[in-house]
Amino acid sequence: MRARRFILIVEFCFVIAFSIVPAHSQDIEICFATADRMVNGETVAPEAKAAGHEACQRALAATSSIMQKQQIQEADFDIVGRPKQPN
């Protein structure tokens, strides 16, 4: 029992010390909504783009599904642009 409590306290200290931000449940929705606005040609403020990109990155890190990772990455590309392909 003491070991479990000690581990929980240590984990809590790491979270506080390194400011680890967990993925929010709405990250995927924010990511996809921002990407949809970009694809539809709406004007998106730089702050909204940054928030959408950060939400995509958190959602990407939080999921283990390859299909969902691909969808999130495509949405993120719609927000920040596609990487340049070497010719």
GINORVEN-V12882 format. One record per residue. N is the residue number from 1. RES is the residue in one small letter. D_FIRST is the distance of its C-alpha to the first C-alpha in Angstrom with 1 decimal. Layout:
# GINORVEN-V12882
n=N res=RES d_first=D_FIRST
n=N res=RES d_first=D_FIRST
This chain:
# GINORVEN-V12882
n=1 res=m d_first=0.0
n=2 res=r d_first=3.8
n=3 res=a d_first=5.4
n=4 res=r d_first=5.3
n=5 res=r d_first=6.4
n=6 res=f d_first=8.7
n=7 res=i d_first=10.1
n=8 res=l d_first=10.9
n=9 res=i d_first=12.6
n=10 res=v d_first=14.4
n=11 res=e d_first=15.6
n=12 res=f d_first=16.8
n=13 res=c d_first=18.7
n=14 res=f d_first=20.3
n=15 res=v d_first=21.5
n=16 res=i d_first=23.0
n=17 res=a d_first=24.4
n=18 res=f d_first=26.1
n=19 res=s d_first=27.0
n=20 res=i d_first=26.0
n=21 res=v d_first=27.7
n=22 res=p d_first=26.4
n=23 res=a d_first=29.1
n=24 res=h d_first=30.4
n=25 res=s d_first=31.1
n=26 res=q d_first=34.8
n=27 res=d d_first=35.2
n=28 res=i d_first=37.1
n=29 res=e d_first=39.3
n=30 res=i d_first=40.2
n=31 res=c d_first=40.9
n=32 res=f d_first=43.1
n=33 res=a d_first=44.9
n=34 res=t d_first=45.8
n=35 res=a d_first=47.0
n=36 res=d d_first=49.1
n=37 res=r d_first=50.7
n=38 res=m d_first=51.6
n=39 res=v d_first=53.0
n=40 res=n d_first=55.0
n=41 res=g d_first=56.6
n=42 res=e d_first=55.3
n=43 res=t d_first=55.1
n=44 res=v d_first=51.5
n=45 res=a d_first=50.8
n=46 res=p d_first=49.2
n=47 res=e d_first=46.2
n=48 res=a d_first=45.7
n=49 res=k d_first=46.2
n=50 res=a d_first=43.5
n=51 res=a d_first=41.1
n=52 res=g d_first=41.9
n=53 res=h d_first=41.5
n=54 res=e d_first=38.1
n=55 res=a d_first=36.9
n=56 res=c d_first=38.2
n=57 res=q d_first=36.3
n=58 res=r d_first=33.0
n=59 res=a d_first=33.7
n=60 res=l d_first=34.8
n=61 res=a d_first=31.6
n=62 res=a d_first=29.4
n=63 res=t d_first=31.2
n=64 res=s d_first=31.2
n=65 res=s d_first=34.4
n=66 res=i d_first=37.4
n=67 res=m d_first=39.8
n=68 res=q d_first=38.0
n=69 res=k d_first=37.8
n=70 res=q d_first=41.6
n=71 res=q d_first=42.3
n=72 res=i d_first=40.3
n=73 res=q d_first=42.0
n=74 res=e d_first=45.4
n=75 res=a d_first=44.7
n=76 res=d d_first=43.7
n=77 res=f d_first=46.9
n=78 res=d d_first=48.9
n=79 res=i d_first=47.5
n=80 res=v d_first=47.8
n=81 res=g d_first=50.5
n=82 res=r d_first=50.6
n=83 res=p d_first=50.3
n=84 res=k d_first=53.7
n=85 res=q d_first=54.7
n=86 res=p d_first=56.5
n=87 res=n d_first=60.1
